[in-house]
Amino acid sequence: MKARLQKLAERYGRKTDIGEIIREIIEQQYHTGAFSNPQYPIITAEEEIQVFQWGLIPFWTRRDSDAQEVRRMTYNAKAETVFDKPSFREPILSKRCLVPSTGYFEYHHNEDGSTTPFYIYLLTEEIFSLAGIYDIWVNRQTGEIFQTFSVITTEANPFTAAIHNGGKNPRRMPVILSPEDEGKWLDPDLSKFAISELLKPFDEKQMDAYPVRSDFIKKNPHDKTILEKAS
């Protein structure tokens, strides 16, 4: 996510009169991975941009130790099983969100055993929306409230499948929603069938990618060279 608060607000028609902590988080967005449970801007039915943590904790989780264990498995939610998994089956029906993105990264596995990271983006939209789900968990021991989310993935289209060709879950891609479908996704009355119809691979003709330096994930908000192409 490279876009700052004003651009996000304009893109999604949301208010910018948010708290300073939230504002600072959004303004500091840069290349990040899910495994550090980063705070990230998401769009819900609320009038303001929200900031949730990546790695969904279901509302029914009992203890902090359980929460940390379950979120290791909830960074992504597979479209094929999202209606069945205990962590996701309630949020997919009533707690859907948009996860704004300016691009995402996948590793290509080369024949020599090495990997090359690619930056994947849309040709048609500077800021696009990944389909997400969220939940709110209250730590019963401390009273602390955790607002968390997952990104839904689906089978990769031919273009992204050629890039994401290895690893534990190869040939996957995030569910990318067209601007026309964003409002539908946030509609609380959307039927299960209508939700399923949106969980499809995105049109590969509207996507492009290029290889980037292997240390891209280590960049910080002040680094001038993030997104430098690999030579």
C-alpha positions as CSV (number, residue, x, y, z in Angstrom):
1,M,0.0,0.0,0.0
2,K,1.6,3.3,-1.2
3,A,-1.4,5.5,-1.2
4,R,-1.8,7.9,1.6
5,L,-4.9,8.9,3.6
6,Q,-6.3,11.6,1.3
7,K,-6.1,9.3,-1.7
8,L,-7.7,6.4,0.1
9,A,-10.5,8.6,1.4
10,E,-11.2,10.0,-2.1
11,R,-11.1,6.6,-3.7
12,Y,-13.6,5.0,-1.3
13,G,-15.7,8.1,-0.5
14,R,-14.8,7.9,3.2
15,K,-14.2,10.7,5.8
16,T,-10.7,11.8,6.8
17,D,-11.6,13.2,10.2
18,I,-10.1,10.2,12.0
19,G,-8.0,9.8,15.1
20,E,-4.3,10.8,15.0
21,I,-3.2,7.2,15.8
22,I,-5.1,5.9,12.8
23,R,-4.0,8.7,10.6
24,E,-0.3,8.0,11.5
25,I,-0.7,4.3,10.7
26,I,-2.2,4.9,7.3
27,E,0.4,7.5,6.4
28,Q,3.2,5.1,7.3
29,Q,2.1,2.2,5.0
30,Y,4.8,0.5,3.1
31,H,5.8,-3.0,2.0
32,T,4.7,-5.3,4.7
33,G,4.1,-9.0,5.3
34,A,1.1,-10.6,7.1
35,F,3.2,-12.6,9.5
36,S,4.0,-9.6,11.6
37,N,0.3,-8.9,12.2
38,P,0.6,-5.4,10.9
39,Q,-2.1,-2.7,11.3
40,Y,-3.6,-2.0,8.0
41,P,-6.4,0.3,6.6
42,I,-9.6,-1.5,5.5
43,I,-13.0,-0.3,4.3
44,T,-16.2,-1.4,5.9
45,A,-19.7,-0.1,5.8
46,E,-18.6,2.6,8.3
47,E,-18.2,6.2,7.1
48,E,-14.5,6.3,8.1
49,I,-11.5,4.3,7.1
50,Q,-10.8,1.6,9.7
51,V,-7.5,0.2,10.8
52,F,-7.5,-3.5,11.7
53,Q,-4.7,-6.1,12.3
54,W,-3.9,-8.7,9.7
55,G,-4.6,-12.2,11.0
56,L,-8.2,-12.8,12.0
57,I,-9.1,-13.8,15.5
58,P,-12.6,-15.2,15.7
59,F,-14.9,-13.6,18.3
60,W,-15.4,-16.9,20.1
61,T,-11.7,-17.4,20.9
62,R,-11.2,-18.1,24.6
63,R,-7.6,-17.2,25.6
64,D,-4.7,-15.1,24.4
65,S,-2.7,-18.3,23.7
66,D,-5.6,-19.6,21.5
67,A,-5.7,-16.3,19.7
68,Q,-2.1,-16.3,18.8
69,E,-2.3,-19.9,17.6
70,V,-5.4,-19.4,15.5
71,R,-4.2,-16.3,13.7
72,R,-1.2,-18.2,12.3
73,M,-3.8,-19.9,10.1
74,T,-6.0,-17.0,9.3
75,Y,-3.9,-14.5,7.3
76,N,-5.7,-15.8,4.2
77,A,-9.0,-17.5,3.8
78,K,-9.5,-19.8,0.8
79,A,-12.6,-19.1,-1.3
80,E,-13.3,-22.8,-1.7
81,T,-13.6,-23.4,2.1
82,V,-14.5,-20.0,3.5
83,F,-18.1,-20.9,4.2
84,D,-17.1,-24.1,6.1
85,K,-14.1,-23.1,8.3
86,P,-15.1,-22.2,11.9
87,S,-13.0,-19.1,11.9
88,F,-14.5,-17.7,8.7
89,R,-18.1,-19.0,8.2
90,E,-19.7,-16.3,10.3
91,P,-17.6,-13.3,9.0
92,I,-18.0,-14.2,5.4
93,L,-21.8,-13.9,5.8
94,S,-21.9,-10.7,7.8
95,K,-18.5,-9.1,8.3
96,R,-17.0,-8.4,4.9
97,C,-14.5,-5.6,4.1
98,L,-12.4,-4.2,1.3
99,V,-8.6,-4.3,1.7
100,P,-7.1,-1.5,-0.3
101,S,-4.0,-2.3,-2.3
102,T,-1.7,-0.6,-4.8
103,G,0.0,-4.0,-5.6
104,Y,1.0,-7.2,-4.0
105,F,4.0,-9.6,-4.1
106,E,4.5,-13.2,-5.0
107,Y,7.5,-15.4,-5.4
108,H,8.4,-17.2,-8.6
109,H,10.3,-20.5,-8.2
110,N,13.1,-20.8,-10.7
111,E,14.4,-24.0,-12.2
112,D,17.7,-23.6,-10.3
113,G,15.9,-23.6,-6.9
114,S,16.1,-19.9,-6.3
115,T,13.1,-17.6,-6.1
116,T,12.4,-14.2,-7.6
117,P,9.8,-11.8,-6.1
118,F,7.4,-10.1,-8.4
119,Y,5.3,-7.0,-7.9
120,I,1.8,-7.5,-9.3
121,Y,-0.6,-4.7,-10.0
122,L,-3.5,-3.6,-12.0
123,L,-3.3,-1.7,-15.3
124,T,-6.7,-0.1,-14.8
125,E,-6.7,0.9,-11.1
126,E,-4.0,2.7,-9.0
127,I,-5.8,1.6,-5.9
128,F,-7.8,-1.6,-6.0
129,S,-9.7,-3.8,-3.5
130,L,-9.0,-7.2,-2.2
131,A,-12.0,-9.1,-0.8
132,G,-11.6,-9.4,3.0
133,I,-13.5,-10.5,6.1
134,Y,-13.1,-9.3,9.6
135,D,-14.0,-10.0,13.2
136,I,-13.7,-8.4,16.6
137,W,-12.3,-10.3,19.6
138,V,-12.2,-9.2,23.3
139,N,-9.4,-10.6,25.4
140,R,-11.3,-11.8,28.5
141,Q,-8.3,-11.5,30.7
142,T,-7.3,-7.9,29.9
143,G,-10.4,-6.5,28.2
144,E,-8.3,-5.4,25.2
145,I,-10.3,-5.3,21.9
146,F,-8.7,-6.7,18.8
147,Q,-10.1,-5.8,15.3
148,T,-8.6,-8.2,12.8
149,F,-9.1,-9.3,9.2
150,S,-8.2,-11.9,6.6
151,V,-7.7,-11.7,2.8
152,I,-9.7,-14.2,0.7
153,T,-7.7,-16.1,-2.0
154,T,-8.8,-18.1,-5.0
155,E,-7.4,-20.1,-7.8
156,A,-4.9,-18.0,-9.8
157,N,-5.6,-16.8,-13.3
158,P,-3.1,-18.0,-16.0
159,F,-1.0,-14.9,-15.7
160,T,-0.5,-15.0,-11.9
161,A,-0.3,-18.8,-11.9
162,A,2.9,-18.6,-14.0
163,I,4.4,-16.3,-11.4
164,H,3.1,-18.0,-8.2
165,N,4.3,-21.5,-9.3
166,G,5.7,-23.0,-6.1
167,G,5.6,-23.0,-2.3
168,K,3.0,-24.7,0.0
169,N,0.0,-23.2,-1.8
170,P,1.0,-22.5,-5.3
171,R,-1.1,-20.9,-8.1
172,R,-3.2,-18.8,-5.8
173,M,-4.1,-15.1,-5.9
174,P,-6.1,-12.8,-3.7
175,V,-9.7,-12.2,-4.7
176,I,-9.7,-8.8,-6.5
177,L,-13.0,-7.0,-6.7
178,S,-13.9,-4.6,-9.6
179,P,-15.0,-1.1,-8.5
180,E,-18.5,-2.1,-9.6
181,D,-18.6,-5.1,-7.2
182,E,-17.2,-3.2,-4.1
183,G,-20.6,-2.0,-3.0
184,K,-22.1,-5.4,-3.4
185,W,-19.3,-6.9,-1.3
186,L,-20.1,-4.6,1.6
187,D,-23.9,-5.1,1.4
188,P,-24.9,-6.9,4.6
189,D,-27.9,-8.5,2.9
190,L,-25.9,-10.2,0.1
191,S,-26.9,-13.8,-0.2
192,K,-24.5,-16.7,0.1
193,F,-24.8,-17.4,-3.6
194,A,-24.1,-13.8,-4.6
195,I,-21.0,-13.8,-2.3
196,S,-19.8,-17.0,-4.0
197,E,-20.2,-15.4,-7.4
198,L,-17.7,-12.7,-6.5
199,L,-15.0,-15.1,-5.3
200,K,-13.5,-15.5,-8.8
201,P,-10.0,-15.0,-10.3
202,F,-9.5,-11.5,-11.7
203,D,-9.2,-10.8,-15.4
204,E,-5.5,-11.4,-16.3
205,K,-5.7,-8.9,-19.2
206,Q,-6.1,-6.1,-16.6
207,M,-2.9,-7.1,-14.7
208,D,0.8,-6.7,-15.1
209,A,3.9,-7.5,-13.0
210,Y,7.7,-7.1,-12.9
211,P,10.5,-8.6,-10.8
212,V,11.8,-6.6,-7.8
213,R,14.8,-6.8,-5.5
214,S,14.8,-9.7,-3.1
215,D,15.0,-7.4,-0.1
216,F,11.8,-5.5,-0.8
217,I,10.0,-6.7,2.4
218,K,12.7,-5.0,4.5
219,K,12.0,-1.5,3.3
220,N,10.8,1.2,5.6
221,P,8.5,4.1,4.9
222,H,11.4,6.5,4.3
223,D,13.4,4.3,1.9
224,K,13.5,5.9,-1.5
225,T,14.1,2.7,-3.4
226,I,11.1,0.6,-2.6
227,L,9.7,-1.1,-5.7
228,E,13.1,-0.9,-7.5
229,K,13.1,-3.4,-10.3
230,A,15.5,-6.3,-10.3
231,S,18.2,-5.9,-12.8
